C-alpha cells in the first residue's frame, strides 16, 4: 500500500481516533465515577450512567468500538494492535496528569511491556 494513498491516510486517521476515543472514554468514566457517592444498588448504577462525565465516556467507548470494527475491516490486525496499544500509555498519562493518580515505576513498566509485547 502506497504511504501517500487515501486508504493509508484513512487508516492512520481511524487508528488515531481509536486510540483517542478509547483513552478519553475510559478517562471520562473514571472522572465521572469518582465524583459519585458509593454505588450500592442497581438503581444507583443506572443513575450513574446518566451523569454527564459517565455519559460522555460511554458515548466515546461506543464510538471506539464501532471505529475499531471499521478499522479491522480494512487494516491488518498485525498493524492495528501495536498502533492502538499506544492507548494504554495515553490512558496512564491522562490518569496521572488529570486524575492525580500515582503511577508507580512498576505500573509504567507494565504499561510499556504491554505496548512492547504487542509490537513484537
MMTF fields as JSON, N, C-alpha, C and O atoms, coordinates in Angstrom:
{
  "mmtfVersion": "1.0.0",
  "mmtfProducer": "UNKNOWN",
  "numBonds": 479,
  "numAtoms": 480,
  "numGroups": 120,
  "numChains": 1,
  "numModels": 1,
  "chainsPerModel": [1],
  "groupsPerChain": [120],
  "chainIdList": ["A"],
  "bondAtomList": [4, 2, 8, 6, 12, 10, 16, 14, 20, 18, 24, 22, 28, 26, 32, 30, 36, 34, 40, 38, 44, 42, 48, 46, 52, 50, 56, 54, 60, 58, 64, 62, 68, 66, 72, 70, 76, 74, 80, 78, 84, 82, 88, 86, 92, 90, 96, 94, 100, 98, 104, 102, 108, 106, 112, 110, 116, 114, 120, 118, 124, 122, 128, 126, 132, 130, 136, 134, 140, 138, 144, 142, 148, 146, 152, 150, 156, 154, 160, 158, 164, 162, 168, 166, 172, 170, 176, 174, 180, 178, 184, 182, 188, 186, 192, 190, 196, 194, 200, 198, 204, 202, 208, 206, 212, 210, 216, 214, 220, 218, 224, 222, 228, 226, 232, 230, 236, 234, 240, 238, 244, 242, 248, 246, 252, 250, 256, 254, 260, 258, 264, 262, 268, 266, 272, 270, 276, 274, 280, 278, 284, 282, 288, 286, 292, 290, 296, 294, 300, 298, 304, 302, 308, 306, 312, 310, 316, 314, 320, 318, 324, 322, 328, 326, 332, 330, 336, 334, 340, 338, 344, 342, 348, 346, 352, 350, 356, 354, 360, 358, 364, 362, 368, 366, 372, 370, 376, 374, 380, 378, 384, 382, 388, 386, 392, 390, 396, 394, 400, 398, 404, 402, 408, 406, 412, 410, 416, 414, 420, 418, 424, 422, 428, 426, 432, 430, 436, 434, 440, 438, 444, 442, 448, 446, 452, 450, 456, 454, 460, 458, 464, 462, 468, 466, 472, 470, 476, 474],
  "bondOrderList": [1, 1, 1, 1, 1, 1, 1, 1, 1, 1, 1, 1, 1, 1, 1, 1, 1, 1, 1, 1, 1, 1, 1, 1, 1, 1, 1, 1, 1, 1, 1, 1, 1, 1, 1, 1, 1, 1, 1, 1, 1, 1, 1, 1, 1, 1, 1, 1, 1, 1, 1, 1, 1, 1, 1, 1, 1, 1, 1, 1, 1, 1, 1, 1, 1, 1, 1, 1, 1, 1, 1, 1, 1, 1, 1, 1, 1, 1, 1, 1, 1, 1, 1, 1, 1, 1, 1, 1, 1, 1, 1, 1, 1, 1, 1, 1, 1, 1, 1, 1, 1, 1, 1, 1, 1, 1, 1, 1, 1, 1, 1, 1, 1, 1, 1, 1, 1, 1, 1],
  "groupList": [{"groupName": "UNK", "atomNameList": ["N", "CA", "C", "O"], "elementList": ["N", "C", "C", "O"], "formalChargeList": [0, 0, 0, 0], "bondAtomList": [1, 0, 2, 1, 3, 2], "bondOrderList": [1, 1, 2], "singleLetterCode": "X", "chemCompType": "L-PEPTIDE LINKING"}],
  "groupTypeList": [0, 0, 0, 0, 0, 0, 0, 0, 0, 0, 0, 0, 0, 0, 0, 0, 0, 0, 0, 0, 0, 0, 0, 0, 0, 0, 0, 0, 0, 0, 0, 0, 0, 0, 0, 0, 0, 0, 0, 0, 0, 0, 0, 0, 0, 0, 0, 0, 0, 0, 0, 0, 0, 0, 0, 0, 0, 0, 0, 0, 0, 0, 0, 0, 0, 0, 0, 0, 0, 0, 0, 0, 0, 0, 0, 0, 0, 0, 0, 0, 0, 0, 0, 0, 0, 0, 0, 0, 0, 0, 0, 0, 0, 0, 0, 0, 0, 0, 0, 0, 0, 0, 0, 0, 0, 0, 0, 0, 0, 0, 0, 0, 0, 0, 0, 0, 0, 0, 0, 0],
  "groupIdList": [1, 2, 3, 4, 5, 6, 7, 8, 9, 10, 11, 12, 13, 14, 15, 16, 17, 18, 19, 20, 21, 22, 23, 24, 25, 26, 27, 28, 29, 30, 31, 32, 33, 34, 35, 36, 37, 38, 39, 40, 41, 42, 43, 44, 45, 46, 47, 48, 49, 50, 51, 52, 53, 54, 55, 56, 57, 58, 59, 60, 61, 62, 63, 64, 65, 66, 67, 68, 69, 70, 71, 72, 73, 74, 75, 76, 77, 78, 79, 80, 81, 82, 83, 84, 85, 86, 87, 88, 89, 90, 91, 92, 93, 94, 95, 96, 97, 98, 99, 100, 101, 102, 103, 104, 105, 106, 107, 108, 109, 110, 111, 112, 113, 114, 115, 116, 117, 118, 119, 120],
  "secStructList": [7, 7, 6, 6, 1, 2, 2, 2, 2, 2, 2, 2, 2, 2, 2, 2, 2, 2, 2, 2, 2, 2, 2, 2, 2, 2, 2, 2, 2, 2, 2, 2, 2, 2, 6, 1, 7, 7, 7, 7, 1, 2, 2, 2, 2, 2, 2, 2, 2, 6, 1, 2, 2, 2, 2, 2, 2, 2, 2, 2, 2, 2, 2, 2, 2, 2, 2, 2, 2, 2, 2, 2, 2, 2, 1, 7, 2, 2, 2, 2, 2, 2, 2, 2, 6, 2, 2, 2, 2, 2, 2, 2, 2, 2, 2, 2, 2, 2, 1, 7, 7, 7, 7, 7, 2, 2, 2, 2, 2, 2, 2, 2, 2, 2, 2, 2, 2, 2, 2, 7],
  "xCoordList": [0.857, 0.0, 0.894, 1.811, 0.629, 1.383, 1.14, -0.004, 2.228, 2.09, 1.379, 0.954, 1.241, 0.54, -0.884, -1.576, -1.328, -2.661, -3.737, -3.485, -4.937, -6.047, -6.372, -6.748, -6.229, -6.507, -5.528, -5.911, -4.269, -3.273, -3.601, -3.498, -3.994, -4.373, -5.603, -5.659, -6.586, -7.795, -7.45, -8.012, -6.537, -6.14, -5.491, -5.807, -4.596, -3.943, -4.934, -4.862, -5.852, -6.848, -7.763, -8.067, -8.2, -9.044, -8.273, -8.819, -7.008, -6.196, -6.055, -6.151, -5.829, -5.726, -7.045, -7.057, -8.159, -9.464, -9.719, -10.274, -9.321, -9.495, -8.731, -9.27, -7.485, -6.664, -7.27, -7.41, -7.627, -8.166, -9.524, -9.763, -10.415, -11.747, -11.692, -12.462, -10.799, -10.655, -10.097, -10.652, -9.012, -8.378, -9.276, -9.423, -9.875, -10.734, -12.025, -12.53, -12.562, -13.751, -13.497, -14.301, -12.382, -12.024, -11.776, -12.163, -11.131, -10.858, -12.159, -12.3, -13.108, -14.352, -15.173, -15.796, -15.18, -15.91, -15.244, -15.936, -13.919, -13.218, -13.476, -13.732, -13.408, -13.649, -15.07, -15.278, -16.031, -17.416, -17.717, -18.457, -17.167, -17.453, -16.835, -17.373, -15.724, -15.087, -15.877, -15.742, -16.696, -17.491, -18.79, -19.497, -19.102, -20.352, -20.144, -19.038, -21.217, -21.119, -20.993, -21.127, -20.742, -20.589, -21.853, -22.97, -21.648, -22.794, -23.133, -22.29, -24.371, -24.738, -25.994, -26.512, -26.492, -27.681, -27.692, -27.011, -28.461, -28.59, -29.157, -28.789, -30.04, -30.602, -29.526, -29.542, -28.599, -27.543, -26.613, -26.064, -26.438, -25.647, -26.344, -25.703, -27.659, -28.411, -28.351, -28.238, -28.427, -28.313, -26.926, -26.794, -25.901, -24.531, -24.352, -23.613, -25.02, -24.889, -25.29, -24.74, -26.246, -26.777, -26.125, -26.587, -25.065, -24.317, -23.466, -23.061, -23.189, -22.538, -21.202, -21.026, -20.274, -18.964, -19.078, -18.45, -19.867, -20.021, -20.704, -20.303, -21.723, -22.427, -21.492, -21.537, -20.646, -19.676, -18.712, -18.389, -18.254, -17.362, -17.998, -17.347, -19.277, -19.981, -20.102, -19.894, -20.436, -20.546, -19.189, -19.118, -18.123, -16.787, -16.397, -15.784, -16.741, -16.393, -17.237, -16.755, -18.473, -19.268, -18.637, -18.54, -18.208, -17.526, -16.237, -15.897, -15.517, -14.28, -14.57, -13.871, -15.589, -15.901, -16.269, -15.782, -17.117, -17.541, -16.385, -16.247, -15.565, -14.432, -13.377, -12.722, -13.209, -12.271, -12.761, -11.968, -14.063, -14.626, -14.407, -14.049, -14.617, -14.388, -12.914, -12.585, -12.045, -10.607, -10.195, -9.383, -10.756, -10.427, -10.938, -10.445, -11.918, -12.449, -11.48, -11.593, -10.526, -9.59, -8.12, -7.247, -7.83, -6.426, -6.048, -6.884, -4.798, -4.309, -4.282, -3.926, -4.664, -4.632, -3.208, -2.995, -2.239, -0.837, -0.344, 0.657, -1.026, -0.715, -1.5, -0.962, -2.783, -3.679, -3.37, -3.385, -3.097, -2.874, -1.677, -1.812, -0.518, 0.586, 0.279, 0.633, -0.373, -0.679, -1.674, -1.48, -2.73, -3.747, -3.312, -3.937, -2.258, -1.768, -1.189, -0.994, -0.913, -0.442, -1.507, -1.205, -2.744, -3.819, -3.569, -4.025, -2.841, -2.514, -1.618, -1.789, -0.678, 0.216, -0.572, -0.414, -1.416, -2.222, -3.159, -3.332, -3.764, -4.649, -3.886, -4.381, -2.694, -1.877, -1.509, -1.529, -1.178, -0.831, -2.043, -1.913, -3.207, -4.415, -4.707, -5.059, -4.561, -4.788, -3.812, -4.19, -2.548, -1.523, -1.737, -1.687, -1.973, -1.999, -3.375, -3.459, -4.447, -5.766, -6.586, -7.546, -6.214, -6.92, -6.028, -6.434, -4.828, -3.845, -3.566, -3.392, -3.528, -3.204, -1.699, -0.91, -1.326, 0.084, 0.403, -0.133, 1.267, 1.614, 3.041, 3.994, 3.158, 4.473, 5.325, 4.832, 6.599, 7.528, 7.134, 7.276, 6.643, 6.216, 5.027, 4.96, 4.097, 2.951, 3.367, 2.865, 4.289, 4.811, 5.5, 5.337, 6.261, 6.936, 5.936, 6.135, 4.866, 3.831, 3.154, 2.867, 2.901, 2.273, 3.149, 2.666, 4.432, 5.342, 5.614, 5.918, 5.514, 5.615, 4.439, 4.605, 3.245, 2.073, 2.288, 2.068, 2.718, 2.954, 4.055, 3.907, 5.148, 6.254, 5.846, 6.25, 5.043, 4.586, 3.707, 3.803, 2.852, 2.005, 2.82, 2.503, 3.865, 4.722, 5.486, 5.63, 5.98, 6.686, 5.756, 6.177],
  "yCoordList": [-1.18, 0.0, 1.232, 1.345, 2.125, 3.367, 4.245, 4.46, 4.755, 5.542, 6.866, 7.502, 7.298, 8.543, 8.34, 9.305, 7.098, 6.809, 7.262, 7.366, 7.531, 7.91, 6.816, 7.114, 5.559, 4.459, 4.47, 4.202, 4.778, 4.852, 5.987, 5.821, 7.131, 8.272, 7.934, 8.25, 7.294, 6.896, 5.934, 6.036, 5.013, 4.054, 4.765, 4.463, 5.698, 6.441, 7.294, 7.367, 7.935, 8.767, 7.917, 8.296, 6.779, 5.902, 5.33, 5.206, 4.979, 4.454, 5.512, 5.199, 6.753, 7.838, 8.019, 8.228, 7.94, 8.067, 6.917, 7.122, 5.708, 4.544, 4.747, 4.511, 5.182, 5.406, 6.502, 6.328, 7.619, 8.748, 8.44, 8.768, 7.818, 7.548, 6.527, 6.627, 5.553, 4.574, 5.238, 5.085, 5.966, 6.603, 7.648, 7.683, 8.498, 9.544, 8.968, 9.472, 7.923, 7.284, 6.719, 6.912, 6.023, 5.492, 6.621, 6.525, 7.684, 8.822, 9.455, 9.707, 9.71, 10.357, 9.474, 9.976, 8.173, 7.29, 7.302, 7.385, 7.221, 7.259, 8.583, 8.605, 9.68, 11.006, 11.114, 11.62, 10.639, 10.723, 9.825, 10.226, 8.634, 7.696, 8.158, 7.876, 8.857, 9.347, 10.457, 10.688, 11.139, 12.238, 11.747, 12.523, 10.468, 9.93, 9.316, 8.899, 9.263, 8.539, 7.042, 6.606, 6.281, 4.836, 4.24, 4.519, 3.422, 2.799, 1.513, 0.628, 1.421, 0.264, -0.448, -1.32, -0.082, -0.752, -0.651, 0.197, -1.51, -1.394, -0.039, 0.486, 0.526, 1.839, 2.92, 3.797, 2.866, 3.882, 3.731, 4.72, 2.505, 2.312, 2.919, 3.536, 2.741, 3.349, 4.867, 5.525, 5.422, 6.87, 7.344, 8.401, 6.575, 6.952, 7.045, 7.902, 6.171, 6.173, 7.518, 7.941, 8.19, 9.429, 10.688, 11.796, 10.534, 11.722, 12.181, 11.353, 13.462, 13.977, 13.313, 12.883, 13.221, 12.653, 11.184, 10.75, 10.423, 8.998, 8.837, 7.985, 9.637, 9.548, 9.851, 9.166, 10.871, 11.187, 10.018, 9.648, 9.44, 8.288, 7.116, 6.443, 6.868, 5.766, 6.015, 5.104, 7.234, 7.574, 7.401, 6.878, 7.836, 7.682, 6.21, 5.825, 5.396, 3.979, 3.248, 2.301, 3.667, 3.114, 3.514, 2.695, 4.777, 5.243, 4.469, 4.13, 4.189, 3.404, 2.021, 1.562, 1.364, 0.015, 0.008, -0.831, 0.93, 0.969, 1.33, 0.739, 2.287, 2.667, 1.565, 1.373, 0.847, -0.28, -1.389, -2.004, -1.639, -2.634, -2.212, -3.039, -0.938, -0.451, -0.574, -0.994, -0.213, -0.3, -1.743, -2.006, -2.666, -4.078, -4.599, -5.61, -3.918, -4.384, -4.137, -4.789, -3.205, -2.973, -2.973, -3.093, -2.844, -2.829, -4.186, -4.884, -4.548, -5.809, -5.752, -4.733, -6.858, -6.949, -6.766, -6.156, -7.291, -7.173, -5.733, -5.401, -4.883, -3.454, -2.72, -1.875, -3.064, -2.318, -2.493, -1.515, -3.698, -3.915, -3.13, -2.496, -3.15, -2.339, -0.844, -0.155, -0.346, 1.087, 1.463, 2.45, 0.681, 1.039, 0.748, 1.237, -0.034, -0.269, 1.0, 1.066, 1.997, 3.275, 3.933, 4.84, 3.481, 3.975, 3.686, 4.438, 2.594, 2.291, 3.375, 3.772, 3.842, 4.91, 6.199, 6.896, 6.515, 7.733, 7.678, 8.681, 6.523, 6.378, 6.614, 7.285, 6.067, 6.272, 7.746, 8.269, 8.41, 9.835, 10.684, 11.609, 10.373, 11.101, 10.906, 11.857, 9.675, 9.411, 10.16, 10.706, 10.186, 10.849, 12.36, 12.95, 12.982, 14.442, 15.054, 16.193, 14.323, 14.926, 14.313, 14.923, 13.12, 12.5, 12.376, 11.813, 12.897, 12.874, 11.46, 11.252, 10.508, 9.138, 9.0, 9.591, 8.221, 7.926, 6.639, 5.576, 6.742, 5.583, 5.188, 5.92, 4.018, 3.547, 3.156, 3.001, 3.007, 2.576, 1.197, 0.925, 0.336, -0.998, -0.91, -1.66, -0.002, 0.146, 0.723, 0.302, 1.691, 2.205, 1.078, 0.936, 0.29, -0.841, -1.803, -2.275, -2.099, -2.981, -2.404, -3.122, -1.11, -0.445, -0.567, -0.881, -0.322, -0.391, -1.833, -2.086, -2.776, -4.191, -4.597, -5.355, -4.092, -4.386, -3.832, -4.532, -2.577, -1.963, -2.713, -3.03, -2.99, -3.717, -5.108, -5.572, -5.771, -7.114, -7.123, -8.033, -6.121, -6.08, -5.744, -6.201, -4.953, -4.623, -5.856, -6.097, -6.642, -7.876, -8.853, -9.945],
  "zCoordList": [0.0, 0.0, 0.0, 0.814, -0.891, -1.016, 0.203, 0.602, 0.799, 2.03, 1.806, 2.771, 0.558, 0.279, -0.191, -0.513, -0.234, -0.753, 0.233, 1.433, -0.283, 0.603, 1.62, 2.754, 1.221, 2.156, 3.323, 4.462, 3.041, 4.109, 5.074, 6.289, 4.539, 5.387, 6.218, 7.406, 5.596, 6.304, 7.444, 8.534, 7.197, 8.226, 9.401, 10.552, 9.138, 10.218, 10.992, 12.219, 10.294, 10.978, 11.856, 12.987, 11.343, 12.15, 13.326, 14.422, 13.115, 14.219, 15.313, 16.5, 14.917, 15.904, 16.637, 17.85, 15.909, 16.554, 17.513, 18.593, 17.132, 18.005, 19.309, 20.391, 19.21, 20.408, 21.28, 22.49, 20.674, 21.444, 22.057, 23.219, 21.301, 21.843, 22.976, 23.931, 22.883, 23.969, 25.227, 26.315, 25.073, 26.23, 26.87, 28.092, 26.05, 26.592, 27.17, 28.173, 26.551, 27.098, 28.487, 29.399, 28.645, 29.968, 30.967, 32.132, 30.505, 31.377, 31.892, 33.088, 30.979, 31.389, 32.324, 33.26, 32.082, 33.001, 34.373, 35.388, 34.425, 35.715, 36.428, 37.632, 35.686, 36.265, 36.819, 37.921, 36.052, 36.482, 37.67, 38.569, 37.696, 38.783, 40.1, 41.17, 40.028, 41.255, 41.923, 43.124, 41.149, 41.697, 42.337, 42.981, 42.162, 42.686, 44.063, 44.405, 44.85, 46.126, 45.842, 44.698, 46.865, 46.693, 46.081, 46.518, 45.071, 44.396, 45.135, 45.286, 45.59, 46.402, 45.928, 46.625, 44.741, 44.225, 42.704, 42.127, 42.063, 40.599, 40.181, 39.13, 40.986, 40.67, 40.656, 39.793, 41.598, 41.628, 40.417, 39.93, 39.937, 38.712, 37.505, 36.655, 37.432, 36.335, 36.388, 35.353, 37.59, 37.73, 37.304, 36.688, 37.626, 37.268, 35.762, 35.276, 35.019, 33.563, 32.972, 31.955, 33.606, 33.05, 33.617, 33.344, 34.397, 34.812, 33.632, 32.817, 33.521, 32.308, 31.95, 30.81, 32.88, 32.541, 32.147, 31.181, 32.88, 32.572, 31.217, 30.423, 30.943, 29.663, 28.495, 27.473, 28.637, 27.58, 27.401, 26.272, 28.497, 28.421, 27.703, 26.905, 27.987, 27.332, 25.828, 25.026, 25.453, 24.026, 23.34, 22.228, 23.993, 23.41, 23.275, 22.279, 24.25, 24.165, 23.118, 22.496, 22.918, 21.819, 20.488, 19.574, 20.379, 19.169, 18.945, 17.812, 20.035, 19.945, 19.371, 18.467, 19.889, 19.438, 17.951, 17.193, 17.544, 16.147, 15.213, 14.143, 15.607, 14.748, 14.706, 13.681, 15.8, 15.797, 14.868, 14.155, 14.879, 13.967, 12.517, 11.677, 12.22, 10.856, 10.481, 9.371, 11.389, 11.125, 10.848, 9.961, 11.608, 11.392, 10.051, 9.552, 9.466, 8.189, 7.03, 5.991, 7.188, 6.09, 6.508, 5.649, 7.773, 8.209, 8.785, 9.359, 8.63, 9.176, 10.696, 11.289, 11.312, 12.771, 13.282, 14.33, 12.548, 12.97, 12.919, 13.554, 12.182, 12.158, 13.244, 13.96, 13.346, 14.214, 15.699, 16.446, 16.134, 17.566, 18.12, 19.166, 17.461, 18.011, 18.041, 18.997, 17.005, 16.952, 18.048, 18.757, 18.184, 19.169, 20.603, 21.544, 20.784, 22.151, 22.762, 23.976, 21.948, 22.481, 23.351, 24.127, 23.226, 24.078, 25.55, 26.412, 25.854, 27.249, 27.84, 28.993, 27.058, 27.525, 27.703, 28.705, 26.733, 26.829, 28.031, 28.724, 28.287, 29.453, 30.751, 31.657, 30.836, 32.039, 32.207, 33.321, 31.114, 31.191, 31.594, 32.395, 31.045, 31.439, 32.923, 33.621, 33.401, 34.82, 35.703, 36.74, 35.288, 36.102, 36.164, 37.243, 35.016, 34.986, 35.253, 35.711, 34.978, 35.148, 36.281, 36.752, 36.715, 37.833, 39.064, 40.081, 38.968, 40.056, 40.574, 41.775, 39.665, 40.052, 40.231, 39.493, 41.212, 41.433, 40.674, 40.987, 39.693, 38.883, 39.222, 38.956, 39.813, 40.25, 39.039, 37.922, 39.305, 38.268, 37.739, 36.547, 38.615, 38.19, 37.227, 36.253, 37.497, 36.582, 35.239, 34.197, 35.259, 33.989, 33.229, 32.017, 33.953, 33.311, 32.699, 31.579, 33.418, 32.893, 31.667, 30.71, 31.697, 30.54, 29.317, 28.229, 29.488, 28.325, 27.914, 26.748, 28.831, 28.438, 27.562, 26.607, 27.887, 27.051, 25.645, 24.657, 25.559, 24.258, 23.506, 22.326, 24.195, 23.562, 23.113, 22.046, 23.936, 23.575, 22.344, 21.521, 22.204, 21.002, 19.776, 18.677, 19.943, 18.8, 18.34, 17.142, 19.31, 18.936, 18.271, 17.889]
}
